[in-house]
Amino acid sequence: MHRLSASRQALCQAALLLVGIFVLLPLWSLSRLALDGAIKSVPTAFMLWPQQPTLGVFGQVWQRASQSLSFLGLLANSLWVSCLAAGLSVVMGASTAYAFARLRFAGRRVGLLSLLVGAFLPPVALMTPLYLILESLHLRDSTFGLVLVYAAFSLPFCIWNMRAAFQAAPRELEEAAALDGATPLGCFLRVALPLALPAIGTAALVAFLGAYSEFAVGWLFVENGRDVTLAMAIWGMRTMGGVPWSQIAAMAILMTLPVTAVFLVLRKALFDRMAFGSPE
Amino acid sequence: MRIAAALAVAALAAILRLRAVALLPIDYDEDDYLRGGLEYAAAIQRGDWAALTQLNYRPEHPALHKLAYGLALAPFPPATVPDRPTTAAPAPSLPQPHLYVARLVSAFFGTLQVLVLALISPVAGLFLAISTWAVKYTSQAMLEGIPSFTSLLVVACYARGRIRGWRWLALSGAALGLTAASKYLYCVAGAAVAVHWLASTAPRRGARSKVALWRWLRPVLLWAVLAVAVFAAADPYLWPDPVGRLRDSVFFHPYYTQSQAVQSLNMPFWQTLALLFSSVPWHRSVFLVALDPLVTLLAAIGLFGRKEPRLWVTWLVVAAAFLLVWPTKWPQYLLCLLAPVCYLGAAALARWVAMLERAWAARGDWHWRPAWPSSASWIGLRRALPWLIPGLAAAGLLLIYPMIYQFAISLTDLQATSIRDGVTGGVWREVWLGLTGQVSPVTPSALGHGPATRVHYAGPGLLAQVLLSIDEVLAFEIVWTVLAVGTQAALGLGVALLLNRRGVRFTGWWRTLYILPWAVPEFVAALSWSHILEPRFGWLRLATAPWAQQAPALARASAGWMARTDQALLLLLMAALWYGFPFMCLAASAGLRMIPHELHEAAWMDGAGAWTRFRYVTWPLLAPLLVPALLIRAIGAFNQFYLFVVLRPPHPLATLATISYTQFASNRQYAVSAAINTVTVAILLGLVLWFEHKSRASEGLTYA
């Protein structure tokens, strides 16, 4: 039981390798396209490796990503929308999460259940009414409208997750601060908030990522080409046609790399906090 | 008392079936079976009894049912029905009163079936009596009447025979023979009886001698032999050339499943499941009540009851498994499992009634607690309010008001042409007028007809229409959620077990590699898969292209997966598996690390093998830890959206979110989209409440 025989070891490694190939398959199909300078529109023959290995495609999309914006312009839009949406969710939700974690009040249970339902809703379930509401406010076709929509998608999740973080923080510290004469607001700002900061960061990151990679809803809301985000631009290249697949793939990779890097660095903290907030 | 109830139910069944006999239009294949009956009738009128062994129009189905039509038609003047291909459209007209008489024969046996089921359980009989599927197909000149009756006898007599002795068992065998001589499909009841019989009398592990084995198999074999004998006797067409004709008749069916007529319909494999959850969608005015979805729902609940008789569950499971696997999906095949569905539905209902009775009897013991919160918590609310205000304001504007607004939209007919009116208060105006009764609702069927520039109140009709029309998508959602979560959990758990074995090398590297799909946005994951699966220029297509000559089937399959629902489901599952399994793997790894290693050591010392250790040590400790992750992935699969939007699989492969998006983006039917979303919210709300009730699993929510 303690030592694996050589044949068993080989068998385990073979099984793991098989899964590894499965994992790498789509990633490689994407990278292979992006690294191939020979593809003018669509690939026409099966190729395991790029025909003309080059990084030039990345250069092309960097300079001229979409009709009205450069890559950096798209990225700026994406960052602006995602950061604002995540910030809005966290800032508006923090004190509410604290109340749900520390106080007992009428309607608390109903509120918690509603938060849970809200966190489970698919974005599309909110899309229809938000479209019409923002339309009547003349905010629909703007980046600020997108901020509001994405904040709506992430708000319940953020509140729920921050509540778990506040609950995990030791209550005694706040009680001690109160004894030393801190006001409730002081307890919250000086004691509870710093303790829960890592978890709040995770919630913000998840909200950010949700907005960063959303394209379908945004595609319906925004009409002005200057307000398009990175994910929407890739979707546009895909649906409009005429753009070489290698360029689409290169854009997707450029969009993914920073996100993946962050995930890999933070994966342990992310998983522990995101998946299993502490039980009540 | 029970007999009186059964007779009343049977009378109701007879009335419903007589009505259907008179009103139903001519359906597919009725001309074939009527022609078969008329051929027999002509032979009987001639007194040419020998001809009965030579005649069997449409010999792929055995003769008994057509023979019954022939006997009933013998007293009437001769008539003819033209010979048309089996795939032909319904005949425009058929000779009367012959069609009427044949239908009456069918309805007679359908009513007998209801009577028998009602004698066993009156409520089950009632369910069967009003089942629109049973009413329709036992009131037409089809081949469903006799076998549905006799297949019920097979099971009922067996159940009685297990207590009352061999006479009833012999009757069960004979009934199975008659079933086989009417329509082969219904023999699934016999298969279920055999499975139940063998399982419930299997000799115990220690006592497996030859004698015991023989004693175990003998009664079942005798029963089967009797069935075969009765079958041979009841199908005169077989007498001249039993082996050859039986072979032709039976083997027609597997070939038929490969025929163009069946293949071109391209029905998904769960088609039967979808039909069970709906009533007959055609000629609605014929049926007075349509409660089929309700009965199916009750039966689904009854399936999980602890005390339900295994026999009926076995019947349902065997029949459902067969219908899922068998490629031909005609709706009349449903009849082979309607009886157990009705029985289990009645059992579930009975359990609930008993529960209510108990609750009523114990009403004095309840400590009545006011639902109104005590004053202390209202004080608590006042204290909490300042903290809650920012979140409440944001949620009110971005979530709560939109949800209410969405529900209001789903009561109107808002669409692209009326959006100006809609966003300038038209929605609220119409809902107010409608709810106060000042305008009457436009009929939902008028929706989308003609571009109206004003919003109209449509009432709950639109919601009802959406609910009725999404049964296919709902059935797919169930199949999809179960399969997606199952595969993801299986692969994730398998990988986690491998990585957590002692002595396996390079685990750090593998872990980092396997985390990758989780770290990629779902949009990019779907995009990479679409680059592989694209039917013209995708990697898969290009890889199979060079073999187009040698393996045309492979090339066709890789190019045409979009058109084949089963294939498309498989490929979608693969993409979802890729995206979802790392999360399950992480969850399982985290759980495995919490299981003390000493337990394994102890089990190993006691001589437990790898499987036993997993089954009795690892799994019981791990399973509860996996519940939150499973829940997250299940809801993630239920709401799966980006994968479907990017890959665009064929109908009905879609989630509720996807069809809502399509209605919004392509058709600009805002009201329909809102109605679908309202249904989604209701389902998720139900799920969350159920989970809260069942466990505290939801405490562990969240990222999916």
Interface residues (C-beta under 8 A of the other chain):
Chain A: M1 H2 R3 L4 Q9 C12 Q13 A15 L16 V19 G20 F22 V23 L24 L25 P26 L27 S29 L30 L33 V42 P43 T44 A45 F46 M47 L88 S89 V91 M92 G93 A94 S95 T96 A97 Y98 A99 L103 R104 F105 A106 G107 R108 L113 L116 V117 G118 A119 F120 L121 P122 P123 V124 A125 L126 M127 T128 P129 L130 Y131 L132 I133 E135 S136 L148 A151 A152 L155 P156 F157 I159 W160 N161 V206 L209 Y212 S213 E214 F215 A216 L220 A231 I234 W235 R238 W245 I248 A249 A252 M255 T256 V259 T260 F263 L264 R267 L270 F271 D272 M274 A275 F276 G277 P279 E280
Chain B: P373 S377 W378 G380 L381 R383 A384 P386 W387 L388 P390 G391 L392 A393 A394 A395 L398 L399 Y401 P402 M403 Y405 Q406 I409 L414 I419 G422 V423 T424 V427 L491 V495 L498 L499 R501 R502 G503 V504 R505 F506 W510 T512 L513 Y514 I515 L516 P517 W518 A519 V520 P521 E522 F523 V524 A525 L527 S528 W529 H531 I532 R536 F537 W539 L542 A543 A545 P546 A575 W578 F583 L586 A587 A590 H600 E601 W604 P628 A629 I632 I635 N639 F641 Y642 V645 V646 L656 A657 T658 S660 Y661 F664 A665 Y670 S673 A674 N677 T680 V681 L684 L685 L687 V688 L689 E692 R696 S698 E699 G700 L701 T702 Y703
